[in-house]
């Protein structure tokens, strides 16, 4: 389980990061709204731990931005603001849990594991890569928070790539999965579809989506 920790207090941040990594949860630590936002889009995290009193803004704004862009990554707010109104506001904005400081690390860990179990039940139907998100149930796709319109075959092609990030897929593998046995292997139809998909997946974050051609073999959706 990969965790993003957005925590203003560096000592608390290092304490939590060390504890989580000791139980084999790779943790990325960010100390501000800006670095938290960047880290969120650079990695596919299973859970976010979010402080509210960040040096360059309010963690509530980060949460609101993520939920506005339809990202459903579980968020646990960890804050010294333990007032009931803050808790209600955070939960209404889309937080999945709220833990006030001072806190017990054992309780924090238990809550993270609970959110992780909840997320694992959703992971089969929700595919994510950076700011790209695909919902297999609603068949909705968004990039940078904006809805994308794909044809059924483009959708199937992108789904196959998202399920095999970093792996080389041969032309034969793709064709057999997306088309049928009557597909003419001599045509360039696959290349045309790849080109169309690349055009639709142009992002403000140029590193979000990259489909690399492996000459003579096939394609790879980069990590």
C-alpha positions in Angstrom: 0.0 0.0 0.0 1.5 3.3 -1.1 0.8 6.3 1.1 1.1 10.1 0.5 1.7 12.0 3.7 1.1 15.8 3.5 2.3 17.1 6.8 3.5 20.6 7.7 5.4 19.6 10.8 8.6 17.9 9.6 9.3 16.1 12.9 5.8 14.6 12.9 6.1 13.8 9.2 9.4 12.0 9.6 8.0 10.1 12.6 4.9 8.9 10.7 6.9 8.1 7.6 9.4 6.0 9.5 6.6 4.1 11.3 4.7 3.4 8.1 7.8 2.2 6.2 8.7 -0.1 9.1 5.5 -2.0 8.4 6.3 -2.0 4.6 4.1 0.9 3.5 6.1 3.1 1.1 5.4 6.7 2.1 6.0 9.9 0.2 6.3 13.0 2.4 5.2 16.4 1.3 5.3 19.5 3.5 3.0 22.0 1.7 0.0 22.4 -0.5 2.1 22.8 -3.6 4.4 19.8 -3.0 1.4 17.8 -1.9 -0.5 18.5 -5.1 2.5 17.7 -7.2 3.2 14.4 -5.4 -0.4 13.4 -5.7 -0.3 13.5 -9.5 3.1 11.9 -9.7 2.2 8.7 -7.9 -0.7 6.3 -7.7 -1.4 6.3 -3.9 -3.7 4.0 -2.0 -4.2 6.4 0.9 -3.5 10.1 1.6 -2.9 11.4 5.1 -3.6 15.1 5.1 -2.7 17.8 7.5 -4.8 21.0 7.4 -2.4 23.7 8.7 0.0 23.8 5.8 2.5 26.6 5.4 1.2 27.8 2.0 -2.5 27.1 2.4 -5.2 24.9 3.9 -5.3 21.2 3.4 -9.1 21.5 3.0 -8.4 23.3 -0.3 -6.3 20.3 -1.5 -9.1 17.9 -0.5 -11.7 20.0 -2.3 -9.6 20.1 -5.5 -9.1 16.4 -5.6 -12.7 15.7 -5.0 -13.7 18.3 -7.6 -11.6 16.5 -10.1 -13.3 13.2 -9.2 -10.4 11.5 -7.6 -11.6 9.0 -5.0 -8.4 8.1 -3.3 -9.1 7.6 0.4 -8.1 10.7 2.5 -7.5 10.6 6.2 -7.3 14.1 7.7 -4.7 14.3 10.6 -4.9 17.7 12.2 -4.6 19.6 15.4 -7.9 21.2 14.5 -10.1 18.8 16.5 -13.2 21.0 16.7 -16.4 19.2 15.7 -17.0 21.9 13.0 -13.7 21.1 11.4 -14.4 17.4 11.4 -17.8 17.9 9.9 -16.4 20.3 7.2 -13.7 17.8 6.3 -16.0 14.9 6.0 -18.5 16.9 4.0 -15.7 17.9 1.6 -15.0 14.2 1.0 -12.5 13.0 3.6 -12.9 9.4 4.5 -11.7 9.7 8.1 -10.6 12.4 10.5 -8.1 11.9 13.4 -7.2 14.8 15.7 -3.7 15.4 17.1 -2.2 14.4 19.5 -2.8 10.8 18.2 -1.7 7.2 18.8 0.4 5.8 16.0 -1.4 2.4 16.6 -4.8 4.1 16.0 -3.5 5.9 12.9 -2.2 2.6 11.5 -5.4 0.8 12.2 -7.4 3.6 10.4 -5.0 3.5 7.4 -5.4 -0.2 7.1 -9.2 0.1 7.3 -9.1 2.7 4.4 -6.7 0.4 2.5 -9.1 -2.5 2.7 -11.9 -0.3 1.5 -9.8 0.9 -1.4 -8.8 -2.6 -2.5 -12.4 -3.4 -3.0 -12.7 -0.5 -5.4 -9.4 -1.0 -7.2 -10.8 -3.6 -9.6 -13.2 -1.1 -11.1 -11.1 2.1 -10.8 -7.9 2.4 -12.8 -5.6 5.4 -12.2 -2.3 6.8 -13.5 -1.3 10.2 -12.4 -4.2 12.6 -13.3 -5.7 10.0 -15.6 -8.7 8.0 -14.1 -10.9 5.3 -15.6 -14.1 4.0 -14.0 -14.9 0.6 -15.4 -18.4 0.6 -14.0 -19.6 4.0 -15.2 -17.2 3.9 -18.2 -16.2 7.5 -17.4 -12.7 8.7 -18.1 -11.1 11.9 -16.8 -7.7 13.6 -17.4 -6.6 16.6 -15.4 -10.2 16.6 -14.0 -11.7 17.0 -17.5 -14.0 14.3 -19.0 -12.7 12.4 -22.0 -14.8 11.0 -24.8 -13.5 7.7 -26.2 -14.9 5.2 -28.7 -15.6 1.7 -27.3 -12.5 0.4 -29.0 -10.3 3.3 -27.7 -11.7 2.7 -24.2 -10.8 -1.0 -24.4 -7.3 -0.1 -25.7 -6.7 2.3 -22.8 -8.1 -0.1 -20.3 -5.6 -2.7 -21.5 -2.7 -0.2 -21.2 -3.7 0.8 -17.7 -3.8 -2.8 -16.6 -0.3 -3.3 -17.9 1.6 -0.1 -17.0 5.3 -0.5 -17.7 4.9 -3.7 -19.6 5.6 -4.2 -23.3 2.4 -5.3 -25.1 3.0 -7.0 -28.5 0.9 -6.0 -31.5 -0.5 -9.6 -31.5 -1.5 -9.4 -27.8 -3.3 -6.1 -28.4 -5.0 -7.2 -31.6 -6.2 -10.5 -30.1 -7.6 -8.7 -27.1 -9.2 -5.7 -28.8 -10.2 -7.0 -32.2 -11.0 -10.6 -33.3 -9.5 -13.5 -35.2 -10.5 -11.9 -38.6 -8.3 -8.8 -38.1 -6.0 -8.2 -41.0 -2.5 -8.2 -39.4 -1.1 -6.4 -42.5 -3.2 -3.2 -42.0 -2.0 -0.2 -39.9 -5.3 0.1 -38.1 -3.7 -0.5 -34.7 -1.3 2.3 -35.3 -4.1 4.6 -36.3 -5.9 3.9 -33.0 -2.8 4.4 -31.0 -2.3 7.8 -32.7 -5.9 8.8 -32.0 -5.5 7.8 -28.3 -2.3 9.7 -27.9 -4.0 12.8 -29.3 -6.9 12.5 -26.8 -4.5 11.9 -23.9 -2.6 15.1 -24.2 -2.3 16.5 -20.7 -1.2 19.7 -19.0 1.2 17.4 -17.1 3.3 16.1 -20.1 4.6 13.2 -18.0 1.1 11.8 -17.1 0.6 9.7 -20.3 3.2 8.3 -22.6 2.7 5.4 -25.0 6.1 4.4 -26.3 6.4 2.5 -29.6 8.7 -0.5 -29.2 9.8 -0.9 -32.8 9.1 -4.3 -34.3 7.4 -5.5 -31.1 4.5 -3.3 -29.9 3.8 -0.6 -27.3 4.4 0.2 -23.7 2.4 2.5 -21.5 5.1 4.2 -19.4 5.1 4.4 -15.6 
